[in-house]
Amino acid sequence: MSHSKRTIQLPSMTPGTARQIAVHRFGKAGARPKAYLQAAIHANELPGAMALHHLMPMLVEADRRGLIKGEIVVVPTVNPIGLAQLAGNNHLGRYEFLGRENFNRNWFDLSGEVAERVGSRLGANVQDNIALIRAAALQALGAMKPQNELQTLRVEVMKLSIDADIVLDLHCDLDAVLHLFMSRRDWPGAAGSLAADIGAEATLYNDPYPQALTFSGVNGALWARLADRFPNAAIPQACLSATVELRSQHDVNHPLGESDARNLYRHLVRRGIISGRAGKLPPLKAEPTPIAGMDVGYSPAAGILVYLVPKGAWVHKGTPVCEVIDPADARGPKARRQVLARTDGILFSGKQPGALAWPGAVVFRIAGAKVLAHRKGMSGLDD
C-alpha cells in the first residue's frame, strides 16, 4: 500500500497553542495524472469533509489493489484555524478572527513570478512548458517566507496543489442545490464531464477565468494568465480547477456523503487517475451559464426572510423569489417587501427560510444564460 498520512505544522499564534493540517496521499508521489481535493477552507462548510470521509476508504482500497495510476492528494479539513473559531455556541469559519480575512480570498497569483523565472524559456513544446511552469511555481512558493499562521497555511497548501492536473475545492452554500464554479477555458472538456459526473444542477463560468484570488481561481488561472502573457508559447490549460458547492451547510449526512464520494471516485476513474470503468457519462443537468448572467438578489430592508419558490426551481424574470417581512409592521401583506428575479434561470442558492435579512444582504442567486447589464464585469463573489 502506498497510502500515507502526514501533518503540516502551522506556527503558533498564541502561547501554548499550535495547529496542524492532515494530508493524505494515495498512489505514487509524482505519478500522473495528479488530483488534489480539499474541503472546508470555509471551516463551517462541512458537506465536502463528509464526502471525503466516504471517499478516502474507497481510495485506500483502490490503492491496496494497485488501481491508482496517478497521484491523489486529499486534505479533508484544510483549515484548522477556522475549525477552532467557536463563539457563543456558534461555529464561525468563513472569516479569520485575527485579520478579518475571508479564508478563500487573497491566495497567491504566481503568474508574475513564474513569468520572471521561465518566461524566456517557454516555447512550442507543450510538455516542456508544463514541466517548466510547474517547477517554477513550486520554486516561487518555496522562496516565500510567510509571517503568520494563515500565510503559512496558504503557502503550504498551494505547494500540494499547484502542480496538479485537477484541483477540486469542496464548499457549500447557506442553502442551495449542488452547483459548480469554473473557468470558461475548461468548458466543455474536463469541466463538462465533471459537472455531469457530480450531478451539478447549475454550472457557472468565469469568462475567461476567475479574477478573484480564490483557491480554485489561482490554481486554474495560473495557466490562463501565462497563456495571455506569452501568446506565442504553447501553454495549455493544464489544470482543471473548480469550486464544487455541495448544496447547503445542513446537508451533512451519510447518504449524501456516500453519493458524492461515488461521483468523485467515478470522475477520477474517468480522468485516468484510477483504473477502472467510469461508465457512460451521466446526462448534464444544466448547461453552463456566465457569471455575468448570474442575478444576485439583495434585501431592500431589514426583516424576516421567506422564500416563495424552492431552491433549484426555474424562475422567470419578474417572478417574486422571496419576501422580507417587517415583524413590527401590523399591516399584514403591506409589511412584506418582495425581491423579484431579474432574469430567467435556476434559483440555485440563497439563505435558509426564516433567516434574518438586512439592507443589502444577498438573499438569492439565479443562474441565467443572458448577460445582465448591471452584472457585466462583476465577480460572482459578494464577500
C-alpha positions as CSV (number, residue, x, y, z in Angstrom):
1,M,0.0,0.0,0.0
2,S,1.2,3.5,-0.8
3,H,-1.4,5.4,1.2
4,S,0.4,7.8,3.6
5,K,-0.6,10.5,6.0
6,R,1.4,13.4,7.2
7,T,0.8,16.6,9.0
8,I,1.8,20.2,8.2
9,Q,2.6,22.1,11.4
10,L,1.4,25.8,11.4
11,P,3.2,28.3,13.5
12,S,1.8,29.1,17.0
13,M,-0.1,32.4,17.2
14,T,-0.6,32.4,20.9
15,P,1.5,30.8,23.7
16,G,0.6,27.2,24.4
17,T,-1.3,26.6,21.1
18,A,-0.5,25.1,17.7
19,R,-2.4,23.7,14.8
20,Q,-1.8,21.2,12.1
21,I,-3.2,20.1,8.7
22,A,-3.7,16.4,8.0
23,V,-2.7,15.4,4.4
24,H,-3.4,12.0,2.8
25,R,-1.6,10.8,-0.3
26,F,-2.7,7.9,-2.4
27,G,-0.8,6.4,-5.3
28,K,2.8,7.2,-6.1
29,A,4.2,10.7,-5.5
30,G,5.0,12.3,-8.8
31,A,2.8,10.0,-10.9
32,R,0.4,11.4,-13.5
33,P,-2.3,12.5,-13.6
34,K,-2.4,14.2,-10.2
35,A,-5.6,15.1,-8.4
36,Y,-5.9,17.4,-5.4
37,L,-9.1,17.5,-3.3
38,Q,-9.7,19.6,-0.3
39,A,-12.7,20.6,1.9
40,A,-13.7,23.2,4.5
41,I,-11.4,26.1,3.6
42,H,-14.6,27.8,4.9
43,A,-14.4,25.8,8.0
44,N,-18.1,25.8,8.8
45,E,-18.9,24.3,5.4
46,L,-18.6,20.6,6.1
47,P,-20.5,18.6,3.4
48,G,-17.2,18.3,1.5
49,A,-15.5,16.9,4.5
50,M,-18.3,14.3,4.7
51,A,-17.8,13.4,1.1
52,L,-14.1,13.0,1.6
53,H,-14.8,10.9,4.7
54,H,-16.6,8.4,2.5
55,L,-14.1,8.8,-0.5
56,M,-10.9,8.1,1.5
57,P,-11.8,4.4,2.3
58,M,-12.5,3.9,-1.4
59,L,-9.1,5.3,-2.2
60,V,-7.4,3.2,0.4
61,E,-8.9,0.1,-1.2
62,A,-8.1,1.2,-4.7
63,D,-4.5,1.8,-3.5
64,R,-4.3,-1.6,-1.9
65,R,-5.4,-3.2,-5.2
66,G,-2.9,-1.2,-7.3
67,L,-5.6,0.7,-9.2
68,I,-4.3,4.2,-8.6
69,K,-2.2,5.0,-11.6
70,G,-1.6,8.6,-10.8
71,E,-1.4,10.5,-7.5
72,I,-4.3,11.7,-5.3
73,V,-3.8,14.2,-2.5
74,V,-6.7,14.7,-0.1
75,V,-6.9,17.3,2.6
76,P,-10.3,16.6,4.3
77,T,-10.3,19.6,6.7
78,V,-7.8,22.1,5.2
79,N,-8.5,25.0,7.6
80,P,-7.7,24.2,11.3
81,I,-7.7,27.9,12.1
82,G,-11.4,28.3,11.1
83,L,-12.3,25.0,12.7
84,A,-11.3,26.4,16.1
85,Q,-13.3,29.6,15.8
86,L,-16.2,28.8,18.2
87,A,-18.0,31.7,19.7
88,G,-21.3,31.8,21.7
89,N,-22.1,28.2,20.8
90,N,-21.7,29.0,17.1
91,H,-19.0,27.9,14.6
92,L,-17.8,30.9,12.6
93,G,-15.5,29.6,10.0
94,R,-15.7,31.9,7.0
95,Y,-13.5,34.8,8.1
96,E,-10.3,34.7,10.2
97,F,-10.9,36.4,13.6
98,L,-7.4,37.9,13.7
99,G,-7.2,39.7,10.4
100,R,-10.8,39.5,9.5
101,E,-9.9,38.0,6.1
102,N,-12.2,35.7,4.1
103,F,-10.3,32.4,4.2
104,N,-11.0,31.9,0.5
105,R,-9.6,35.2,-0.8
106,N,-6.1,36.6,-1.2
107,W,-4.4,33.3,-2.4
108,F,-1.3,33.8,-4.4
109,D,-1.3,34.7,-8.1
110,L,2.1,33.2,-9.1
111,S,1.9,34.1,-12.8
112,G,4.2,37.1,-12.5
113,E,6.9,35.2,-10.6
114,V,6.7,32.2,-12.9
115,A,6.9,34.5,-15.9
116,E,10.1,36.1,-14.5
117,R,11.6,32.6,-13.8
118,V,10.9,30.8,-17.1
119,G,9.2,33.2,-19.5
120,S,12.2,33.4,-21.8
121,R,12.4,29.6,-22.0
122,L,8.7,28.9,-22.9
123,G,8.4,27.6,-26.5
124,A,6.5,25.4,-28.8
125,N,6.7,22.2,-26.8
126,V,3.6,21.8,-24.7
127,Q,5.0,19.1,-22.3
128,D,8.3,21.1,-21.7
129,N,6.3,24.2,-21.0
130,I,4.0,22.4,-18.5
131,A,7.1,21.0,-16.6
132,L,8.8,24.4,-16.6
133,I,5.8,26.2,-15.3
134,R,5.0,23.6,-12.5
135,A,8.6,23.6,-11.4
136,A,8.8,27.4,-11.4
137,A,5.6,27.7,-9.4
138,L,6.9,25.3,-6.7
139,Q,10.1,27.3,-6.6
140,A,8.2,30.5,-6.2
141,L,6.2,29.0,-3.3
142,G,9.4,27.6,-1.8
143,A,11.0,31.1,-1.8
144,M,8.2,32.7,0.2
145,K,8.6,33.5,3.8
146,P,5.2,33.5,5.4
147,Q,4.9,35.6,8.5
148,N,2.0,34.1,10.3
149,E,-0.3,31.1,10.6
150,L,-2.7,32.0,7.7
151,Q,0.1,32.9,5.3
152,T,1.8,29.6,6.1
153,L,-1.4,27.7,5.5
154,R,-1.8,29.3,2.1
155,V,1.8,28.6,1.0
156,E,1.9,25.0,2.2
157,V,-1.5,24.1,0.8
158,M,-0.6,25.6,-2.6
159,K,2.6,23.5,-2.6
160,L,0.3,20.5,-2.6
161,S,-2.0,21.7,-5.4
162,I,-0.2,24.0,-7.8
163,D,1.3,21.1,-9.9
164,A,-2.0,19.1,-10.1
165,D,-3.9,18.2,-13.2
166,I,-7.2,18.6,-11.4
167,V,-8.0,20.6,-8.3
168,L,-11.4,20.4,-6.6
169,D,-12.1,22.8,-3.7
170,L,-15.2,21.5,-1.9
171,H,-17.5,24.1,-0.5
172,C,-21.2,24.5,0.2
173,D,-23.6,27.5,0.4
174,L,-26.0,28.5,3.1
175,D,-29.0,26.9,1.4
176,A,-28.5,25.7,-2.2
177,V,-28.6,22.9,-4.8
178,L,-25.3,21.4,-5.9
179,H,-23.5,23.8,-8.2
180,L,-20.1,24.4,-9.7
181,F,-17.9,27.4,-10.5
182,M,-15.2,27.1,-13.1
183,S,-13.4,28.9,-16.0
184,R,-14.8,29.1,-19.4
185,R,-11.5,27.8,-20.7
186,D,-12.2,24.4,-19.1
187,W,-15.6,24.0,-20.9
188,P,-16.8,21.8,-22.3
189,G,-14.0,19.2,-22.0
190,A,-12.9,18.4,-18.5
191,A,-15.3,20.7,-16.7
192,G,-18.3,19.3,-18.7
193,S,-17.5,15.8,-17.6
194,L,-17.0,17.0,-14.0
195,A,-20.4,18.7,-14.0
196,A,-22.1,15.6,-15.4
197,D,-20.3,13.2,-13.0
198,I,-21.1,15.1,-9.8
199,G,-24.7,16.0,-10.9
200,A,-24.3,19.8,-10.8
201,E,-27.7,21.5,-11.1
202,A,-26.1,24.7,-12.1
203,T,-22.7,25.4,-13.6
204,L,-21.3,29.0,-13.7
205,Y,-18.2,30.0,-15.6
206,N,-15.9,33.0,-15.2
207,D,-15.0,34.4,-18.6
208,P,-12.3,33.8,-19.5
209,Y,-11.1,32.8,-16.0
210,P,-11.6,34.0,-12.4
211,Q,-10.1,37.3,-11.5
212,A,-10.7,36.9,-7.7
213,L,-7.9,35.2,-5.9
214,T,-9.8,32.3,-4.6
215,F,-8.1,29.0,-4.0
216,S,-9.5,27.3,-7.1
217,G,-9.1,30.5,-9.1
218,V,-5.3,30.9,-8.6
219,N,-4.7,27.2,-9.3
220,G,-6.5,27.3,-12.7
221,A,-5.9,30.8,-13.8
222,L,-2.1,30.4,-13.5
223,W,-2.2,28.7,-16.9
224,A,-4.6,31.2,-18.5
225,R,-2.7,34.2,-17.3
226,L,0.6,32.8,-18.6
227,A,-1.1,31.9,-21.9
228,D,-2.3,35.5,-22.2
229,R,1.1,36.8,-21.3
230,F,3.0,34.6,-23.8
231,P,0.7,34.2,-26.8
232,N,3.5,32.7,-28.9
233,A,4.2,29.9,-26.4
234,A,2.3,26.6,-26.3
235,I,0.7,26.9,-22.9
236,P,-2.4,24.7,-22.4
237,Q,-5.0,24.9,-19.6
238,A,-3.1,22.2,-17.8
239,C,-5.1,22.3,-14.6
240,L,-8.9,21.9,-14.2
241,S,-9.5,23.8,-11.0
242,A,-13.1,24.2,-9.8
243,T,-15.1,25.2,-6.8
244,V,-17.7,22.5,-6.1
245,E,-20.6,23.7,-3.9
246,L,-22.1,20.6,-2.3
247,R,-25.5,22.0,-1.6
248,S,-26.2,23.5,1.9
249,Q,-24.5,23.8,5.2
250,H,-27.0,21.5,6.8
251,D,-26.7,18.8,4.1
252,V,-24.3,16.6,6.0
253,N,-25.5,13.0,6.2
254,H,-24.2,9.6,5.2
255,P,-26.4,9.1,2.1
256,L,-25.3,12.4,0.5
257,G,-21.7,11.8,1.6
258,E,-21.7,8.3,0.1
259,S,-23.3,9.5,-3.2
260,D,-20.9,12.5,-3.5
261,A,-17.9,10.2,-2.8
262,R,-19.1,7.7,-5.5
263,N,-19.4,10.5,-8.0
264,L,-16.0,11.9,-7.2
265,Y,-14.4,8.5,-7.5
266,R,-16.1,7.9,-10.8
267,H,-14.7,11.2,-12.1
268,L,-11.2,10.2,-11.0
269,V,-11.6,7.0,-13.0
270,R,-12.8,8.9,-16.0
271,R,-9.8,11.1,-15.8
272,G,-7.5,8.1,-15.8
273,I,-6.2,8.7,-12.3
274,I,-7.7,5.4,-11.1
275,S,-8.0,2.3,-13.3
276,G,-11.5,1.0,-14.0
277,R,-14.6,1.7,-16.0
278,A,-16.3,5.0,-15.4
279,G,-19.3,4.0,-17.4
280,K,-21.4,6.2,-19.7
281,L,-21.2,9.9,-18.8
282,P,-24.5,10.9,-17.0
283,P,-26.6,13.5,-18.8
284,L,-25.8,17.1,-18.0
285,K,-28.4,18.5,-15.7
286,A,-27.9,22.2,-16.8
287,E,-26.0,24.0,-19.5
288,P,-23.3,26.3,-18.2
289,T,-24.1,30.0,-17.7
290,P,-21.9,33.0,-17.4
291,I,-21.1,34.8,-14.1
292,A,-22.2,38.0,-15.8
293,G,-25.6,36.4,-16.3
294,M,-26.0,35.5,-12.6
295,D,-28.7,37.6,-11.0
296,V,-27.9,38.4,-7.4
297,G,-30.9,39.4,-5.2
298,Y,-30.3,41.9,-2.4
299,S,-32.5,42.6,0.6
300,P,-34.2,46.0,0.4
301,A,-34.8,46.2,4.1
302,A,-34.4,44.5,7.5
303,G,-36.7,41.7,8.4
304,I,-37.5,38.0,8.3
305,L,-36.7,36.2,5.0
306,V,-39.4,34.0,3.5
307,Y,-39.0,32.2,0.1
308,L,-41.8,31.9,-2.4
309,V,-40.1,29.3,-4.6
310,P,-37.8,26.5,-3.6
311,K,-34.1,26.3,-4.4
312,G,-33.5,24.5,-7.7
313,A,-36.6,25.9,-9.3
314,W,-36.6,27.5,-12.7
315,V,-37.8,31.1,-12.4
316,H,-38.8,33.7,-14.9
317,K,-37.8,37.4,-14.9
318,G,-40.2,39.3,-12.7
319,T,-41.1,36.3,-10.5
320,P,-41.2,37.2,-6.8
321,V,-38.5,35.0,-5.3
322,C,-38.7,35.9,-1.7
323,E,-40.1,38.4,0.8
324,V,-38.6,40.4,3.6
325,I,-41.1,40.9,6.3
326,D,-41.0,43.7,8.9
327,P,-42.2,41.9,12.1
328,A,-43.1,45.3,13.8
329,D,-45.5,46.3,11.0
330,A,-49.1,45.4,11.7
331,R,-50.4,45.8,8.2
332,G,-50.1,42.2,7.1
333,P,-49.3,41.9,3.4
334,K,-48.1,45.5,3.3
335,A,-45.3,44.6,5.8
336,R,-43.8,42.4,3.1
337,R,-41.1,43.6,0.6
338,Q,-40.8,41.3,-2.4
339,V,-37.5,40.7,-4.2
340,L,-38.0,39.9,-7.9
341,A,-35.9,37.8,-10.3
342,R,-34.2,39.9,-13.0
343,T,-33.5,37.1,-15.3
344,D,-34.8,33.7,-16.4
345,G,-32.8,30.9,-14.8
346,I,-32.2,28.4,-12.0
347,L,-32.6,29.7,-8.4
348,F,-29.5,27.8,-7.1
349,S,-28.7,29.4,-3.8
350,G,-29.8,31.7,-1.0
351,K,-30.3,31.9,2.7
352,Q,-32.3,29.4,4.8
353,P,-36.0,30.3,5.1
354,G,-36.6,32.3,8.3
355,A,-33.2,33.9,8.3
356,L,-32.7,37.5,9.3
357,A,-32.2,39.8,6.3
358,W,-30.7,43.3,6.4
359,P,-30.4,46.0,3.8
360,G,-28.0,44.9,1.0
361,A,-27.8,41.3,2.2
362,V,-27.5,38.7,-0.6
363,V,-30.8,36.7,-0.5
364,F,-30.5,34.7,-3.7
365,R,-28.6,33.9,-6.8
366,I,-30.0,32.8,-10.1
367,A,-28.0,31.2,-12.9
368,G,-29.2,32.8,-16.1
369,A,-27.9,32.5,-19.7
370,K,-28.3,36.1,-20.7
371,V,-25.5,38.6,-19.7
372,L,-27.1,41.3,-17.5
373,A,-26.1,44.9,-17.9
374,H,-25.8,45.5,-14.2
375,R,-23.7,42.4,-13.7
376,K,-21.2,42.8,-16.6
377,G,-17.7,42.7,-15.4
378,M,-18.6,41.9,-11.8
379,S,-17.3,38.9,-9.8
380,G,-19.6,36.2,-8.6
381,L,-18.4,36.9,-5.1
382,D,-20.0,39.5,-2.8
383,D,-17.9,38.7,0.2
